[in-house]
Amino acid sequence: MKDVKKTKAYKEIRQALLDNLSARGLDTKAYTDKVDEYMDFWVRRRELRDDVAERGLTVMDDRGRVSENRSVSLEVQVSRQMLALFTALGFKPEEIKAPVDDDDL
């Protein structure tokens, strides 16, 4: 599995968040730790998305029945937590200008 933390997209997003904090005078450990937490969720969300892409929306359970791929609902939960962190840090979408290139993932 590819180390998503080494991708260009990961590095650019993390740096954009840190630069925004710095510009607002919030580049203390308490805030930068939250950026790292956000980025951990960013990695998890990509892993969940990749699982859905690989295995589909439904999977066979241990009894041979078709059921929802748990990664679908987990991705929604991770996305909500990311939004909560993003908002708590005072970020506004128009302030973060890091391009995301899905080909880099």
DRENDO-1510 file (C-alpha; in Angstrom, 1 decimal, always signed):
<recs>
REC; n; res; u; v; w
REC; 1; MET; +0.0; +0.0; +0.0 .
REC; 2; LYS; +1.3; +3.4; -0.9 .
REC; 3; ASP; +2.4; +5.7; +1.9 .
REC; 4; VAL; -0.1; +8.6; +1.4 .
REC; 5; LYS; +1.9; +10.8; +3.8 .
REC; 6; LYS; +4.7; +11.0; +1.2 .
REC; 7; THR; +2.4; +12.2; -1.6 .
REC; 8; LYS; +2.5; +15.7; -3.0 .
REC; 9; ALA; -1.1; +16.3; -2.1 .
REC; 10; TYR; -0.6; +15.4; +1.6 .
REC; 11; LYS; +2.4; +17.7; +1.9 .
REC; 12; GLU; +0.7; +20.6; +0.2 .
REC; 13; ILE; -2.5; +20.4; +2.2 .
REC; 14; ARG; -0.6; +20.0; +5.5 .
REC; 15; GLN; +1.7; +23.0; +4.6 .
REC; 16; ALA; -1.3; +25.1; +3.6 .
REC; 17; LEU; -3.0; +24.5; +6.9 .
REC; 18; LEU; +0.2; +25.3; +8.9 .
REC; 19; ASP; +0.8; +28.4; +6.8 .
REC; 20; ASN; -2.7; +29.6; +7.5 .
REC; 21; LEU; -2.2; +29.0; +11.3 .
REC; 22; SER; +1.1; +30.9; +11.2 .
REC; 23; ALA; -0.4; +33.8; +9.3 .
REC; 24; ARG; -3.0; +34.1; +12.1 .
REC; 25; GLY; -0.4; +33.8; +14.9 .
REC; 26; LEU; -1.7; +30.3; +15.9 .
REC; 27; ASP; +1.3; +28.2; +15.1 .
REC; 28; THR; +1.6; +26.8; +18.7 .
REC; 29; LYS; +1.9; +23.1; +19.5 .
REC; 30; ALA; -1.8; +23.0; +20.5 .
REC; 31; TYR; -2.9; +24.0; +17.0 .
REC; 32; THR; -0.2; +22.2; +15.0 .
REC; 33; ASP; -1.2; +19.0; +16.8 .
REC; 34; LYS; -4.7; +19.5; +15.6 .
REC; 35; VAL; -3.4; +19.9; +12.0 .
REC; 36; ASP; -1.6; +16.6; +12.4 .
REC; 37; GLU; -4.8; +15.0; +13.7 .
REC; 38; TYR; -6.7; +16.4; +10.7 .
REC; 39; MET; -4.1; +15.0; +8.4 .
REC; 40; ASP; -4.3; +11.6; +10.1 .
REC; 41; PHE; -8.0; +11.6; +9.3 .
REC; 42; TRP; -7.2; +12.7; +5.7 .
REC; 43; VAL; -5.0; +9.6; +5.4 .
REC; 44; ARG; -7.8; +7.4; +6.9 .
REC; 45; ARG; -10.4; +8.8; +4.5 .
REC; 46; ARG; -8.2; +8.0; +1.5 .
REC; 47; GLU; -7.7; +4.4; +2.8 .
REC; 48; LEU; -11.4; +4.0; +3.2 .
REC; 49; ARG; -12.1; +5.4; -0.2 .
REC; 50; ASP; -9.5; +3.1; -1.7 .
REC; 51; ASP; -11.2; +0.1; +0.0 .
REC; 52; VAL; -14.6; +1.1; -1.4 .
REC; 53; ALA; -13.0; +1.5; -4.9 .
REC; 54; GLU; -11.3; -1.9; -4.6 .
REC; 55; ARG; -14.1; -4.0; -2.9 .
REC; 56; GLY; -17.2; -2.0; -3.9 .
REC; 57; LEU; -20.2; -0.7; -1.9 .
REC; 58; THR; -21.2; -4.2; -0.8 .
REC; 59; VAL; -19.1; -7.1; +0.4 .
REC; 60; MET; -19.6; -10.7; +1.5 .
REC; 61; ASP; -19.8; -11.1; +5.3 .
REC; 62; ASP; -18.4; -14.1; +7.2 .
REC; 63; ARG; -21.7; -16.0; +6.6 .
REC; 64; GLY; -21.6; -15.5; +2.9 .
REC; 65; ARG; -24.3; -12.8; +2.8 .
REC; 66; VAL; -24.0; -9.5; +1.0 .
REC; 67; SER; -23.7; -6.6; +3.3 .
REC; 68; GLU; -22.7; -2.9; +3.1 .
REC; 69; ASN; -18.9; -2.3; +3.0 .
REC; 70; ARG; -18.3; -0.8; +6.4 .
REC; 71; SER; -15.8; +1.6; +4.8 .
REC; 72; VAL; -18.7; +3.5; +3.3 .
REC; 73; SER; -20.2; +4.6; +6.6 .
REC; 74; LEU; -16.8; +5.0; +8.2 .
REC; 75; GLU; -15.7; +7.4; +5.5 .
REC; 76; VAL; -18.8; +9.5; +6.2 .
REC; 77; GLN; -17.8; +9.6; +9.9 .
REC; 78; VAL; -14.2; +10.4; +9.2 .
REC; 79; SER; -15.3; +13.2; +6.9 .
REC; 80; ARG; -17.5; +14.7; +9.6 .
REC; 81; GLN; -14.7; +14.6; +12.1 .
REC; 82; MET; -12.4; +16.3; +9.6 .
REC; 83; LEU; -14.9; +19.1; +9.1 .
REC; 84; ALA; -15.3; +19.5; +12.9 .
REC; 85; LEU; -11.5; +19.9; +13.3 .
REC; 86; PHE; -11.3; +22.2; +10.3 .
REC; 87; THR; -14.0; +24.4; +11.7 .
REC; 88; ALA; -12.6; +24.3; +15.2 .
REC; 89; LEU; -9.3; +25.6; +13.9 .
REC; 90; GLY; -11.1; +28.5; +12.4 .
REC; 91; PHE; -10.3; +27.5; +8.8 .
REC; 92; LYS; -12.5; +28.7; +5.9 .
REC; 93; PRO; -12.4; +26.8; +2.7 .
REC; 94; GLU; -11.5; +29.9; +0.6 .
REC; 95; GLU; -8.4; +30.5; +2.8 .
REC; 96; ILE; -6.9; +27.1; +2.0 .
REC; 97; LYS; -5.5; +27.1; -1.5 .
REC; 98; ALA; -3.7; +23.7; -1.7 .
REC; 99; PRO; -4.5; +21.9; -5.0 .
REC; 100; VAL; -5.5; +18.3; -4.6 .
REC; 101; ASP; -4.4; +16.1; -7.5 .
REC; 102; ASP; -6.1; +12.7; -7.2 .
REC; 103; ASP; -3.5; +11.3; -9.6 .
REC; 104; ASP; -0.9; +11.9; -6.9 .
REC; 105; LEU; -2.7; +9.6; -4.4 .
</recs>
